């Protein structure tokens, strides 16, 4: 009974502490620990089932959403650690002296239908907030035996990317351009489309979605859509074609819209490769944790 009560308390803390962290002045380490304990405690409370697998992933994503915002709780402190110049230098080399963002925006501005392209690519970008989860839902419904591995790999991409946000806070190209650091104009096209599309609702939406504007390296937009494409490809050829079509279109859009450097995308692709190749190395530790959780779950449920 005490074990079950403790696990229930850990789940409640994983939800409450991140929301109350500013009011409680909780140290970042406390918030991270609370978030990390939530999925483990949930595994203790309930026996293994498909519903529990989904709930674990949902709690994992709640933890990521809260934790990735933590560095921006103190913007001035984060600003002192902010890196802005190294991706500019790398991308200039990739773009033969110019940023690919600026090259694309300048080249496509000559076309009459560029406003339509802006809107299409912005919506592709916005759909990312749903796409990884739609991909996993499809796998859950059509290929349930593949869901645990696909969800585990997707969660690992999110988590390791979050580590990157803490370790190397990096400014995106639109921000570097606004600060005069890029040496050439890179517009954040999404803002103009958002203002036109959502009008008076846009400021609130923009504020809600921009939890940490300096969470740019690696690009988790590209990394998670790539991981979704790989998982869908393993499930079926048609699903894989759709997944890769979306991921590649998103990658192009992220550069054109001024959201990410090409360097960010390459780092995202490298992160996916690391997760995929590193999975066999992590399996012994994963199995050991699962065995421990199963023992605790049996004790908690009698």
LOMI-679281 format. One line per field, with one value per residue (C-alpha): residue in one letter; x, y, z. Coordinates in steps of 0.1 Angstrom, whole numbers, plus 5000, padded with zeros to 4 digits. Each point is the difference from the previous one (the first is absolute). Layout:
! LOMI-679281
residu A:...
X X:...
Y Y:...
Z Z:...
//
This chain:
! LOMI-679281
residu X:X:X:X:X:X:X:X:X:X:X:X:X:X:X:X:X:X:X:X:X:X:X:X:X:X:X:X:X:X:X:X:X:X:X:X:X:X:X:X:X:X:X:X:X:X:X:X:X:X:X:X:X:X:X:X:X:X:X:X:X:X:X:X:X:X:X:X:X:X:X:X:X:X:X:X:X:X:X:X:X:X:X:X:X:X:X:X:X:X:X:X:X:X:X:X:X:X:X:X:X:X:X:X:X:X:X:X:X:X:X:X:X:X:X:X:X:X:X:X:X:X:X:X:X:X:X:X:X:X:X:X:X:X:X:X:X:X:X:X:X:X:X:X:X:X:X:X:X:X:X:X:X:X:X:X:X:X:X:X:X:X:X:X:X:X:X:X:X:X:X:X:X:X:X:X:X:X:X:X:X:X:X:X:X:X:X:X:X:X:X:X:X:X:X:X:X:X:X:X:X:X:X:X:X:X:X:X:X:X:X:X:X:X:X:X:X:X:X:X:X:X:X:X:X:X:X:X:X:X:X:X:X:X:X:X:X:X:X:X:X:X:X:X:X:X:X:X:X:X:X:X:X:X:X:X:X:X:X:X:X:X:X:X:X:X:X:X:X:X:X:X:X:X:X:X:X:X:X:X:X:X:X:X:X:X:X:X:X:X:X:X:X:X:X:X:X:X:X:X:X:X
X 5000:5028:5018:4968:4993:5036:4997:4967:5016:5029:4976:4981:5033:5011:4969:4999:5036:5007:4968:5008:5038:5001:4976:5019:5034:5009:5035:5003:5014:4969:4977:5021:5000:4962:4994:5024:4983:4965:5002:5019:4974:4972:5017:4999:4963:4986:5008:5014:4973:4995:4982:5029:5025:4981:4997:5037:5008:4975:5016:5034:4990:4985:5034:5018:4977:5005:5038:5010:4985:5021:5031:4978:4986:5030:5004:5029:5020:4993:5010:5034:5005:4983:5019:4992:5031:5011:4970:5003:5036:4991:4970:5019:5025:4971:4984:5033:5003:4963:4975:4977:4971:5007:5008:4966:4980:5017:4997:4964:4989:5002:4970:4965:4985:5025:4972:4983:5032:5005:4966:5004:5034:4989:4971:5024:5020:4970:4988:5032:4983:4978:5020:5023:4970:4978:5027:5002:4962:4999:5027:4980:4968:5013:5033:4996:5030:5022:4987:5022:5033:4988:4989:5032:5022:4978:5003:5038:5002:4980:5020:5035:4990:4989:5035:5014:4978:5014:5036:5003:4972:5001:4981:4980:5007:4971:5011:5036:4988:4979:5030:5022:5022:4993:5014:4970:4962:4982:4963:4979:4973:4977:4993:4985:4979:4989:4989:4981:4984:4991:4998:4992:5005:5036:5019:4985:5008:5035:5007:4986:5021:5033:5009:5038:5010:5036:4993:5013:5029:4993:4968:4975:4975:5021:5014:4966:4983:5030:4996:4963:5008:5024:4974:4973:5023:5005:4962:4993:5012:4970:5002:5038:4995:4976:5023:5031:4980:4990:5034:5019:4974:5002:5038:4999:4974:5019:5029:4979:4978:5031:4993:5031:5035:5010:5024:4971:4984:5032:5004:4964:5007:5032:4979:4976:5030:5014:4967:4996:5036:5002:4969:5018:5025:4973:4979:5017:4993:4964:4994:5014:4978:4970:5007:5002:4968:4982:5011:4987:4968:4993:5007:4978:4971:5001
Y 5000:5024:4992:5007:5032:5012:4992:5018:5030:5000:5000:5030:5018:4994:5020:5026:5010:5012:5021:5015:5002:5038:5006:4975:5012:4964:4994:4987:4967:4994:5006:4977:4972:5003:4998:4970:4981:5003:4973:4977:5004:4994:4967:4990:5008:4981:4966:5000:5006:5019:5028:5002:5002:5030:5016:4997:5016:5028:5007:4999:5026:5021:4998:5011:5029:5013:4993:5015:5034:5000:5018:5029:5005:5023:5016:5023:4971:4980:5029:5000:4964:5005:4989:5018:5001:4964:4989:5032:4991:4964:5009:5026:4973:4977:5029:5011:5033:5007:4985:4975:5016:5033:4984:4981:5030:5022:4975:4991:5036:5004:4977:5014:4973:5003:5011:4967:4981:5020:4989:4963:4996:5019:4975:4971:5015:5004:4964:4988:5005:4971:4979:4979:4990:4993:4977:4982:4997:4984:4975:4993:4994:4981:4984:4999:4976:5028:5028:4995:5001:5029:5020:4992:5013:5031:5008:4995:5025:5026:4994:5001:5031:5016:4993:5019:5030:5001:4994:5022:5026:5012:5029:4993:5019:5024:5011:5005:5021:5022:5006:5009:4969:4982:5026:4997:5000:4968:5006:4979:4994:4981:5031:5018:4970:4996:5037:4997:4967:5003:5038:5011:4965:4998:5018:4975:4970:5012:5005:4966:4982:5018:4986:5001:5019:4989:4963:4996:4976:4973:5004:4978:5009:4983:4972:4988:5002:4980:4974:4999:4993:4972:4984:5003:4985:4970:4996:5003:5014:5024:5013:5005:5020:5023:5004:5007:5024:5020:4999:5013:5027:5011:5001:5022:5022:5004:5015:5021:5013:5011:4977:4979:4999:4971:4992:4995:4975:4981:4998:4987:4973:4991:4997:4975:4980:5000:4987:4973:4987:5005:4979:4967:5015:5014:4967:4984:5032:5002:4963:5005:5030:4981:4970:5023:5018:4967:4989:5033:4997:4965:5013:5031:4980:4971
Z 5000:5008:4968:4980:5018:4994:4963:4998:5017:4975:4971:5015:5006:4964:4989:5028:5006:4964:5001:5034:4996:4997:5029:5022:4987:4995:4988:4965:5013:5021:4970:4978:5027:5005:4962:4996:5029:4986:4972:5023:5028:4975:4990:5036:5005:4970:4984:4965:4973:4968:5019:5025:4971:4986:5034:5006:4967:5007:5034:4984:4975:5028:5017:4969:4994:5035:5003:4966:5012:5032:4987:4989:5035:5004:4966:5010:5014:4969:4978:5015:4989:4966:4969:4968:4978:4995:4979:4979:4992:4992:4979:4981:4990:4989:4981:4983:5018:5007:5024:4983:5017:4983:4967:5000:5011:4974:4971:5006:5005:4962:4995:4998:5022:5028:5025:4994:5006:5032:5012:4990:5016:5031:5004:4994:5029:5022:4993:5017:5033:4991:4974:5023:5021:4970:4987:5033:5002:4965:5011:5032:4982:4969:5013:5038:5004:4987:5022:5031:4981:4978:5030:5019:4972:4995:5037:4999:4972:5020:5032:4984:4981:5032:5014:4971:5008:5035:4990:4969:4999:4964:4983:4969:4967:5003:5034:4990:4970:5023:5022:4971:5004:4968:4977:4976:5004:5010:5004:5024:4974:5024:5019:4970:4991:5035:5003:4967:5009:5037:5003:5036:5013:4987:5028:5026:4978:4992:5037:5010:4973:5006:5033:4994:4968:5004:4998:4965:5000:4991:4980:5017:4973:4974:5023:5013:4965:4987:5028:4992:4963:5010:5023:4973:4974:5022:5003:4962:4967:4995:5036:4996:4968:5017:5030:4979:4978:5031:5016:4969:4993:5036:4999:4969:5016:5033:4981:4976:5028:5020:5029:4999:4984:4978:5028:5024:4976:4996:5038:5001:4975:5019:5032:4983:4988:5035:5015:4974:5002:5037:5008:5002:5024:5022:5000:5031:5021:4987:5008:5035:5007:4987:5023:5029:4991:4996:5035:5015:4980:5014:5035:4996:4986:5024
//
